[in-house]
Amino acid sequence: TGVTLFLFLSLALVKRYAEAHQARANARSIPGRGYFGDDVHAILALGTSAGVAAVLLMATYLQSSAVSVLYPAPAVLWLVIPLLFYWIGNLWLKAGRGQMNDDPVIFALRDRASVVSAALIVATFIVASFPSVAGIGHHLLGRSCADVLSADRRFATSSSEAAMSHSHWPYSGSSIGSGPTPSACRRSTGVH
């Protein structure tokens, strides 16, 4: 997917950045590479931009209808955004400080902040998979599944066939704070 493409592009560029940063500090060239120590600023801009693009694409994915089909508690997944942003930012900060001497994947496996971030991201996806969490999340967001299904029935009976597009549904969208979608409520409550 686009998230992994931009994430791994950022990781590849952080490795190049660390090499260029070290070469610039030691006033030496990088043999066999098509870039120089003075290219650190361009590599930094490209790499951090790729990391931010990965985070933005993850946010776009979380708003898709596919997420509410796959996860009973899709609102929980929004916790991934700050975790992913923190992890990418942490890698780039440490590379800028000259603390990244390994391959970024090896570095991430040894870095405590990276391991904790990865564990929290995985835990977030696991928690979002539990239907029992969906009810808690919907309650915290202010609308219960009963409210959403009731509104869905009222909308279905009061709308003409032409106006039945999802964009006109009163609780459309799946951004944080919008609460449960009708399909997520039907799945978690068993109502069809």
C-alpha positions as CSV (number, residue, x, y, z in Angstrom):
1,T,0.0,0.0,0.0
2,G,0.9,3.6,-0.1
3,V,1.6,3.7,3.6
4,T,4.3,1.1,3.4
5,L,5.8,2.6,0.2
6,F,6.3,6.0,1.8
7,L,7.3,4.5,5.2
8,F,10.1,2.4,3.6
9,L,11.1,5.3,1.4
10,S,11.6,7.3,4.5
11,L,13.6,4.5,6.1
12,A,15.8,4.2,3.0
13,L,16.4,8.0,3.0
14,V,17.2,8.1,6.7
15,K,20.0,5.6,6.1
16,R,21.3,7.8,3.2
17,Y,21.0,10.8,5.5
18,A,23.0,9.2,8.2
19,E,25.7,8.3,5.7
20,A,25.8,11.8,4.3
21,H,25.7,13.4,7.7
22,Q,28.6,11.4,8.9
23,A,30.6,12.1,5.6
24,R,29.9,15.8,6.0
25,A,31.1,15.8,9.6
26,N,34.3,14.0,8.7
27,A,34.8,16.0,5.5
28,R,35.0,13.0,3.3
29,S,33.2,11.6,0.2
30,I,30.9,8.7,0.1
31,P,32.4,6.0,-2.2
32,G,30.0,4.4,-4.6
33,R,27.1,6.7,-3.9
34,G,25.5,9.3,-6.1
35,Y,25.3,11.8,-3.4
36,F,27.7,13.8,-1.2
37,G,27.9,15.0,2.4
38,D,26.6,18.4,1.3
39,D,23.3,16.8,0.1
40,V,22.1,16.3,3.7
41,H,19.5,19.0,3.5
42,A,17.9,17.7,0.4
43,I,17.9,14.1,1.8
44,L,16.4,15.4,5.0
45,A,13.6,17.2,3.2
46,L,12.8,14.2,1.0
47,G,13.0,11.7,3.9
48,T,10.9,13.6,6.4
49,S,8.3,14.4,3.7
50,A,8.1,10.7,2.8
51,G,7.5,9.9,6.5
52,V,4.8,12.5,6.8
53,A,3.2,11.2,3.6
54,A,3.1,7.7,5.2
55,V,1.3,9.2,8.3
56,L,-1.2,11.2,6.1
57,L,-1.9,8.1,4.0
58,M,-2.6,6.1,7.2
59,A,-5.1,8.8,8.2
60,T,-6.7,8.6,4.8
61,Y,-6.9,4.8,5.1
62,L,-8.5,5.1,8.6
63,Q,-11.3,7.2,7.1
64,S,-12.1,4.6,4.5
65,S,-15.1,2.4,4.7
66,A,-12.8,-0.6,4.5
67,V,-11.6,0.1,8.0
68,S,-15.1,0.0,9.5
69,V,-15.7,-3.3,7.8
70,L,-12.5,-4.8,9.1
71,Y,-12.5,-3.5,12.6
72,P,-15.4,-3.3,15.0
73,A,-13.8,-0.3,16.8
74,P,-12.3,1.8,14.0
75,A,-12.1,5.0,16.1
76,V,-9.5,3.3,18.3
77,L,-7.1,3.1,15.3
78,W,-6.7,6.9,15.4
79,L,-4.2,6.3,18.2
80,V,-1.9,4.9,15.5
81,I,-1.4,8.4,13.9
82,P,0.4,10.1,16.8
83,L,2.4,6.9,17.5
84,L,3.5,6.5,13.9
85,F,4.4,10.2,13.7
86,Y,6.4,10.0,16.9
87,W,8.3,6.9,15.7
88,I,9.2,8.5,12.3
89,G,10.1,11.8,13.9
90,N,12.2,10.0,16.6
91,L,14.2,8.2,13.9
92,W,14.9,11.4,12.0
93,L,15.9,13.3,15.2
94,K,18.3,10.6,16.1
95,A,19.8,10.5,12.6
96,G,20.2,14.3,12.8
97,R,22.1,13.9,16.0
98,G,24.4,11.4,14.5
99,Q,23.1,8.5,16.6
100,M,22.0,6.3,13.7
101,N,25.0,4.1,12.9
102,D,23.1,1.0,11.7
103,D,20.5,0.1,9.1
104,P,17.3,1.8,10.2
105,V,15.5,-1.5,10.7
106,I,18.3,-2.8,12.9
107,F,18.4,0.5,14.7
108,A,14.6,0.4,15.3
109,L,14.9,-3.1,16.7
110,R,17.5,-1.9,19.2
111,D,16.0,1.5,20.0
112,R,13.7,1.4,23.1
113,A,11.4,4.2,21.8
114,S,11.0,2.4,18.5
115,V,10.2,-0.9,20.1
116,V,7.6,0.7,22.4
117,S,6.0,2.6,19.6
118,A,5.8,-0.6,17.4
119,A,4.3,-2.5,20.3
120,L,1.7,0.2,21.0
121,I,0.8,0.3,17.3
122,V,0.3,-3.5,17.1
123,A,-1.7,-3.4,20.4
124,T,-3.9,-0.6,19.0
125,F,-4.8,-2.8,16.0
126,I,-5.5,-5.8,18.2
127,V,-7.7,-3.7,20.6
128,A,-9.7,-2.3,17.6
129,S,-10.4,-5.9,16.5
130,F,-12.5,-6.6,19.6
131,P,-16.3,-6.0,19.3
132,S,-16.6,-5.4,23.0
133,V,-14.3,-2.3,22.6
134,A,-16.6,-1.0,19.9
135,G,-19.4,-0.4,22.4
136,I,-17.0,1.4,24.8
137,G,-15.6,3.5,22.0
138,H,-19.0,4.5,20.7
139,H,-20.1,5.4,24.2
140,L,-17.0,7.6,24.7
141,L,-17.7,9.3,21.3
142,G,-21.2,10.2,22.4
143,R,-23.4,8.1,20.2
144,S,-24.5,4.6,20.9
145,C,-25.2,2.0,18.3
146,A,-28.8,2.1,19.3
147,D,-28.8,5.9,18.4
148,V,-27.1,5.2,15.1
149,L,-29.3,2.3,14.0
150,S,-32.4,4.3,15.0
151,A,-31.2,7.2,12.9
152,D,-30.4,4.9,10.0
153,R,-33.9,3.4,10.1
154,R,-35.5,6.8,10.2
155,F,-33.4,8.0,7.3
156,A,-34.1,4.9,5.3
157,T,-37.9,5.3,5.7
158,S,-38.0,9.0,5.2
159,S,-35.8,9.4,2.2
160,S,-36.7,8.8,-1.4
161,E,-34.7,6.3,-3.5
162,A,-32.8,9.1,-5.2
163,A,-31.6,10.6,-1.9
164,M,-30.4,7.4,-0.3
165,S,-26.8,8.0,-1.1
166,H,-24.4,7.5,1.9
167,S,-23.3,11.1,1.6
168,H,-26.7,12.2,2.7
169,W,-26.9,9.9,5.7
170,P,-26.9,12.1,8.9
171,Y,-23.9,10.3,10.4
172,S,-21.8,10.0,7.3
173,G,-18.0,9.9,7.5
174,S,-15.7,8.0,9.7
175,S,-13.5,10.6,11.2
176,I,-12.6,10.6,14.8
177,G,-15.5,11.8,16.9
178,S,-18.1,10.9,14.3
179,G,-18.9,7.7,16.2
180,P,-20.0,4.3,14.9
181,T,-21.2,3.7,11.3
182,P,-24.4,1.7,10.7
183,S,-22.3,-1.2,9.3
184,A,-20.1,-1.3,12.4
185,C,-23.1,-1.2,14.7
186,R,-24.9,-4.0,12.8
187,R,-21.7,-6.1,13.1
188,S,-21.2,-5.5,16.8
189,T,-24.9,-5.9,17.8
190,G,-25.8,-8.7,15.4
191,V,-28.7,-6.5,13.9
192,H,-29.0,-6.7,10.1
